[in-house]
Amino acid sequence: MQLALSVALIILSILLIGAVLLQGRGSGLGAVFGGDSNVYRTKRGLERLLYRATIVLAAIFFGAAFFGAFL
């Protein structure tokens, strides 16, 4: 059981890192120096799916890590 949980945590962490890295960059300091002028922008299509997948993966990772701490 411990081995399966460890493998699941490794796979979840790789997927979570990939999901975070695939997300688009925010405006950050670029907007201060004349970058993107859109103040509010909605997520659509693949961007929304990736955003929600990141949240779900993070929740599953947290739950698995929490469960593993008490195993």
N, C-alpha and C positions, 0 to 999 in steps of 0.2 A: 504494500500500500504506500509506504514511504517513497519507494522508487518511482511509482506511477505519479505520485504528486509532484516529485522533483522534476520529472520529465515534463509534466503538464505546465509547471511554473516556468520552465525554460522556454517551452514553445510559446506560452502566453506572453512572456517578456519580449521575445523576438517579434511577435506579431504586434505588440503594443509599440515597440520602438519603431517598427516600420510604418505603422499608422500615423504616429506623431510626425515622423520625418516626411511623409508624403503630403501632409497638409500644407496649404499655401502659406506663405510668409505674411505676417501682419504688416501694417504700414510702419509701425514703430516710430523711429526717429526720422524716417524718410518723409513723413507728412510735414514735419516741422520745417524741413528745408526744401519745400516745394515738390514733394512727392505726390502720391495719390490724393486727389481732392475729395474722394467719397468719404463722408463721415460715417454713414450708416449703409451697410450693404448686407443683403440677405444671402444665406447659403442656399444654393440650388444644385440639384442633380447629384453628381458624383461627390461634390464637395460636402453636401449635407450627409450623404451616406457614409463618407469617411469620418466625418465629425461624430456621428452617432455610433459608428463602429468603434471609434476610439473610446468613447464613454463606456460602451458595453464591455470592451476588452479590459478597461481599467477596473470596472466593477467586478468582473470575473476574476481578474488577477488578485485584487484585494481580498475577495472572498476565499480564494484558494490559499493565499498566504496566511490569512487569519485562521483558516481551518487547519493548515499545516502547523501552525504554532501550538495548537492544542492536541495534536496527534501524537 
